Every structure is written in C-alpha cells, then in structure tokens.
Amino acid sequence: MEVKDWKNFFIPYEQAVDELVLKFETLKKQFWALEEYSPIEYVQGRVKTISSILEKIKKNNIALEEIEEKIEDIAGIRIICQFVDDIHKVVELIRKRNGKDLIILQEKDYIKNKKESGYRSYHMIIQYPIQYALGTKEVIAEIQIRTMAMNFWATIEHSLNYKYKYDIPVDIHRRLKNSAEASYLLDQEMYEIREEIRDAQKLFHIRSDTISQILHDIQYLYEIGEEVLSKEYQKLFVELWEKGDLSMLLSLQVDLKRVVDKYRK
C-alpha cells in the first residue's frame, strides 16, 4: 500500500467507529428513557494513527498487504462502566447482537486473566459491516470494556509505554503494577456499595428530569399567553426547589402537565 492510499484506507474504519459509538450511546439513553440503570457510563472511539499502525507493522513483522487481516484494532471503541459487574452486563448485551448487526470473532478476558503489567479490561474483536460509497465492507474492530478505574490506569500505562518505547524502567514498572492493584481494590470497594451509589444516581436523574419538564411546561404557558398562570407556577416551583422537596416537585410536575395538556388539546 502506497502512502497516497492512507486517506481512503481510513474512511471505512472512521465510519465504523462513528456508527458503533452512536449505537452504544443510544443504548445508554434508552436505559435512561426507561428509567433503568445503564451499565454503560460513556463511550469513546478512535481510529489508529498511521504512526501507530507503522509501529505495529514493524514490531510484529506484518506485510503492508496483511494490515487489515492481522491488525484487529485499527478501529476501536471503548465502553466505560462504573462497576465490574457492569462489564459483564455489557458483554452480554453485545453477545445478544451477535449475528445481527455485528459478528463476534474473539473474546479476551483480561479481568479474570490480567496481563503481567497489571492491565485489566475485557476485549471483544468483532466484524462490523458498513455501507459506504464503494459498497459493503466488513470492518474488523475492537471493543474494550472496562471500569473508570481500569481506564485511568490503562491511559497512564499507554502514555508511559509511548515515552519509554515499551521498555519502562524497573522502578516505574513496579509502581505501575502496584497502582493497578490499588485501582482494582477501588473497583472492589465501589462494587460493595454499588446499590447505594445507583440509588443516589437514580434520584439525581429523576430530580433533573422533573425540573427540566416543569420549566419546559412553565415556558410553554408563557409562550401561549398565559403569563399570570406561568408566573404563579414559576413562583411555586422556586419555593419547592429551594426546599429541595422531591416529592412535592413530582406532584407539581403532574399538576402542571395536567394543566398544559388541556391547552394542547
């Protein structure tokens, strides 16, 4: 492959990353819309740079024409979770899509079988079909699923590997392994109190959605000319918001929706 081909080479991989990120972000929003807990905290995507690909070619003695066959992570997305058990839930969600909008080629559990460096994550190699100008193309992509603590550690390790060209000094390597264990212990502690954390987050989302809907309906009343009624509800909202009474805010939301629905009929 000549250098001039690189720009077109990346197009299907960029499209695959964009589509996969959108799909899993949408899945997260669907959980929220159903008022269900989402095992997906956020999603990241990236396509390997030319320099990273060339380094991998050199390191693994890969011929240029074998790039798409032998480099499985040119396209990659990272699904970040809050808790370790969320990782397994996401894995199951992806397995349910197998044979539908993607095909799972391989799974690598680096949580149960951590790497020597201390690295933990769950990897899935998939085949993902995209439609683009030249037709259908089956793109090989990697999905990494990990907790926020695992992701923080892996980001640091990646930076150090880049700096030292994968020859990290012994002392730093030792500290890095110790910090990997510390981050895993943090995950374990968070797992123990996960229900408390989830309940708190659910309350936050309910409160946020309730306030948003109330303000939206108050604005609607103002826009249709019901300024007096709009100001009355706004005053009531401010009083309840300052008290922090969620149950009363929920009652206000229901009452306000009933009033607004009458005007919309």
Contacts in CASP RR format, 6 or more apart in sequence:
PFRMAT RR
TARGET T0000
AUTHOR 0000-0000-0000
METHOD contacts of the structure
MODEL  1
MEVKDWKNFFIPYEQAVDELVLKFETLKKQFWALEEYSPIEYVQGRVKTI
SSILEKIKKNNIALEEIEEKIEDIAGIRIICQFVDDIHKVVELIRKRNGK
DLIILQEKDYIKNKKESGYRSYHMIIQYPIQYALGTKEVIAEIQIRTMAM
NFWATIEHSLNYKYKYDIPVDIHRRLKNSAEASYLLDQEMYEIREEIRDA
QKLFHIRSDTISQILHDIQYLYEIGEEVLSKEYQKLFVELWEKGDLSMLL
SLQVDLKRVVDKYRK
1 9 0 8 1.000
1 64 0 8 1.000
1 65 0 8 1.000
1 67 0 8 1.000
6 50 0 8 1.000
10 47 0 8 1.000
11 132 0 8 1.000
12 130 0 8 1.000
12 132 0 8 1.000
12 137 0 8 1.000
12 139 0 8 1.000
13 47 0 8 1.000
13 74 0 8 1.000
13 75 0 8 1.000
13 139 0 8 1.000
13 141 0 8 1.000
14 47 0 8 1.000
14 75 0 8 1.000
15 130 0 8 1.000
15 132 0 8 1.000
15 139 0 8 1.000
16 75 0 8 1.000
16 128 0 8 1.000
16 130 0 8 1.000
16 139 0 8 1.000
16 141 0 8 1.000
17 45 0 8 1.000
17 46 0 8 1.000
17 47 0 8 1.000
17 75 0 8 1.000
17 76 0 8 1.000
17 77 0 8 1.000
17 141 0 8 1.000
19 128 0 8 1.000
19 130 0 8 1.000
20 45 0 8 1.000
20 75 0 8 1.000
20 76 0 8 1.000
20 77 0 8 1.000
20 128 0 8 1.000
20 141 0 8 1.000
20 143 0 8 1.000
21 43 0 8 1.000
21 44 0 8 1.000
21 45 0 8 1.000
21 77 0 8 1.000
23 101 0 8 1.000
24 40 0 8 1.000
24 43 0 8 1.000
24 77 0 8 1.000
24 79 0 8 1.000
25 40 0 8 1.000
25 42 0 8 1.000
25 43 0 8 1.000
27 38 0 8 1.000
27 40 0 8 1.000
27 93 0 8 1.000
28 38 0 8 1.000
28 40 0 8 1.000
28 41 0 8 1.000
28 42 0 8 1.000
28 43 0 8 1.000
31 37 0 8 1.000
31 38 0 8 1.000
31 39 0 8 1.000
31 40 0 8 1.000
32 38 0 8 1.000
32 205 0 8 1.000
35 202 0 8 1.000
35 205 0 8 1.000
35 206 0 8 1.000
37 198 0 8 1.000
37 201 0 8 1.000
37 202 0 8 1.000
39 81 0 8 1.000
39 82 0 8 1.000
39 86 0 8 1.000
39 87 0 8 1.000
39 89 0 8 1.000
39 90 0 8 1.000
39 93 0 8 1.000
40 79 0 8 1.000
40 80 0 8 1.000
40 81 0 8 1.000
40 86 0 8 1.000
40 90 0 8 1.000
41 80 0 8 1.000
41 81 0 8 1.000
41 82 0 8 1.000
41 86 0 8 1.000
41 148 0 8 1.000
42 80 0 8 1.000
43 77 0 8 1.000
43 78 0 8 1.000
43 79 0 8 1.000
43 80 0 8 1.000
44 77 0 8 1.000
44 78 0 8 1.000
44 80 0 8 1.000
45 76 0 8 1.000
45 77 0 8 1.000
45 78 0 8 1.000
46 76 0 8 1.000
46 77 0 8 1.000
46 78 0 8 1.000
47 74 0 8 1.000
47 75 0 8 1.000
47 76 0 8 1.000
48 56 0 8 1.000
48 71 0 8 1.000
48 73 0 8 1.000
48 74 0 8 1.000
48 75 0 8 1.000
53 67 0 8 1.000
53 71 0 8 1.000
53 74 0 8 1.000
56 62 0 8 1.000
56 71 0 8 1.000
57 64 0 8 1.000
57 67 0 8 1.000
57 71 0 8 1.000
60 70 0 8 1.000
62 70 0 8 1.000
62 71 0 8 1.000
67 74 0 8 1.000
68 74 0 8 1.000
68 140 0 8 1.000
72 105 0 8 1.000
72 106 0 8 1.000
72 125 0 8 1.000
72 140 0 8 1.000
72 141 0 8 1.000
72 142 0 8 1.000
73 141 0 8 1.000
73 142 0 8 1.000
74 140 0 8 1.000
74 141 0 8 1.000
75 128 0 8 1.000
75 139 0 8 1.000
75 140 0 8 1.000
75 141 0 8 1.000
75 142 0 8 1.000
76 141 0 8 1.000
76 142 0 8 1.000
76 143 0 8 1.000
76 144 0 8 1.000
77 141 0 8 1.000
77 142 0 8 1.000
77 143 0 8 1.000
77 144 0 8 1.000
78 143 0 8 1.000
78 144 0 8 1.000
78 145 0 8 1.000
78 146 0 8 1.000
78 151 0 8 1.000
79 90 0 8 1.000
79 143 0 8 1.000
79 144 0 8 1.000
79 145 0 8 1.000
79 146 0 8 1.000
80 146 0 8 1.000
80 147 0 8 1.000
80 148 0 8 1.000
80 151 0 8 1.000
81 87 0 8 1.000
81 90 0 8 1.000
81 145 0 8 1.000
81 146 0 8 1.000
81 147 0 8 1.000
81 148 0 8 1.000
82 147 0 8 1.000
82 148 0 8 1.000
82 190 0 8 1.000
82 194 0 8 1.000
82 197 0 8 1.000
83 147 0 8 1.000
83 187 0 8 1.000
83 190 0 8 1.000
83 191 0 8 1.000
83 194 0 8 1.000
84 111 0 8 1.000
84 147 0 8 1.000
84 187 0 8 1.000
84 188 0 8 1.000
84 191 0 8 1.000
85 191 0 8 1.000
85 194 0 8 1.000
86 147 0 8 1.000
87 111 0 8 1.000
87 122 0 8 1.000
87 145 0 8 1.000
87 146 0 8 1.000
87 147 0 8 1.000
88 122 0 8 1.000
90 145 0 8 1.000
91 107 0 8 1.000
91 122 0 8 1.000
91 124 0 8 1.000
91 145 0 8 1.000
94 102 0 8 1.000
94 104 0 8 1.000
94 124 0 8 1.000
94 126 0 8 1.000
94 143 0 8 1.000
95 104 0 8 1.000
98 104 0 8 1.000
101 128 0 8 1.000
101 129 0 8 1.000
102 126 0 8 1.000
102 127 0 8 1.000
102 128 0 8 1.000
102 129 0 8 1.000
103 126 0 8 1.000
103 127 0 8 1.000
103 128 0 8 1.000
104 124 0 8 1.000
104 125 0 8 1.000
104 126 0 8 1.000
105 125 0 8 1.000
105 126 0 8 1.000
105 127 0 8 1.000
105 140 0 8 1.000
106 123 0 8 1.000
106 124 0 8 1.000
106 125 0 8 1.000
107 122 0 8 1.000
107 123 0 8 1.000
107 124 0 8 1.000
107 125 0 8 1.000
108 122 0 8 1.000
108 123 0 8 1.000
108 124 0 8 1.000
108 125 0 8 1.000
109 122 0 8 1.000
110 119 0 8 1.000
110 120 0 8 1.000
110 121 0 8 1.000
110 122 0 8 1.000
110 123 0 8 1.000
111 120 0 8 1.000
111 121 0 8 1.000
111 122 0 8 1.000
114 120 0 8 1.000
114 180 0 8 1.000
117 157 0 8 1.000
117 173 0 8 1.000
117 176 0 8 1.000
117 177 0 8 1.000
117 180 0 8 1.000
118 153 0 8 1.000
118 176 0 8 1.000
118 177 0 8 1.000
118 180 0 8 1.000
118 181 0 8 1.000
119 153 0 8 1.000
119 154 0 8 1.000
119 157 0 8 1.000
119 180 0 8 1.000
120 146 0 8 1.000
120 150 0 8 1.000
120 153 0 8 1.000
120 180 0 8 1.000
120 184 0 8 1.000
121 144 0 8 1.000
121 145 0 8 1.000
121 146 0 8 1.000
121 150 0 8 1.000
121 154 0 8 1.000
122 144 0 8 1.000
122 145 0 8 1.000
122 146 0 8 1.000
123 142 0 8 1.000
123 143 0 8 1.000
123 144 0 8 1.000
123 145 0 8 1.000
124 142 0 8 1.000
124 143 0 8 1.000
124 145 0 8 1.000
125 140 0 8 1.000
125 141 0 8 1.000
125 142 0 8 1.000
125 143 0 8 1.000
126 140 0 8 1.000
126 141 0 8 1.000
126 142 0 8 1.000
126 143 0 8 1.000
127 138 0 8 1.000
127 139 0 8 1.000
127 140 0 8 1.000
127 141 0 8 1.000
128 138 0 8 1.000
128 139 0 8 1.000
128 140 0 8 1.000
128 141 0 8 1.000
129 136 0 8 1.000
129 137 0 8 1.000
129 138 0 8 1.000
129 139 0 8 1.000
130 136 0 8 1.000
130 137 0 8 1.000
130 139 0 8 1.000
146 154 0 8 1.000
147 187 0 8 1.000
149 183 0 8 1.000
149 184 0 8 1.000
149 186 0 8 1.000
149 187 0 8 1.000
149 190 0 8 1.000
150 183 0 8 1.000
150 184 0 8 1.000
150 187 0 8 1.000
152 183 0 8 1.000
153 179 0 8 1.000
153 180 0 8 1.000
153 183 0 8 1.000
156 176 0 8 1.000
156 179 0 8 1.000
157 176 0 8 1.000
160 168 0 8 1.000
160 172 0 8 1.000
160 176 0 8 1.000
161 168 0 8 1.000
164 172 0 8 1.000
168 176 0 8 1.000
190 197 0 8 1.000
203 246 0 8 1.000
206 246 0 8 1.000
206 250 0 8 1.000
207 246 0 8 1.000
207 249 0 8 1.000
210 246 0 8 1.000
210 249 0 8 1.000
210 250 0 8 1.000
210 253 0 8 1.000
211 241 0 8 1.000
211 249 0 8 1.000
213 253 0 8 1.000
213 257 0 8 1.000
214 233 0 8 1.000
214 237 0 8 1.000
214 249 0 8 1.000
214 252 0 8 1.000
214 253 0 8 1.000
214 256 0 8 1.000
215 237 0 8 1.000
217 233 0 8 1.000
217 253 0 8 1.000
217 256 0 8 1.000
217 257 0 8 1.000
217 259 0 8 1.000
217 260 0 8 1.000
218 230 0 8 1.000
218 233 0 8 1.000
218 234 0 8 1.000
218 237 0 8 1.000
218 256 0 8 1.000
219 230 0 8 1.000
220 260 0 8 1.000
220 263 0 8 1.000
221 227 0 8 1.000
221 229 0 8 1.000
221 230 0 8 1.000
221 233 0 8 1.000
221 259 0 8 1.000
221 260 0 8 1.000
221 263 0 8 1.000
222 230 0 8 1.000
224 263 0 8 1.000
226 263 0 8 1.000
229 259 0 8 1.000
233 252 0 8 1.000
233 256 0 8 1.000
236 252 0 8 1.000
237 249 0 8 1.000
237 252 0 8 1.000
240 248 0 8 1.000
240 249 0 8 1.000
240 252 0 8 1.000
241 249 0 8 1.000
END
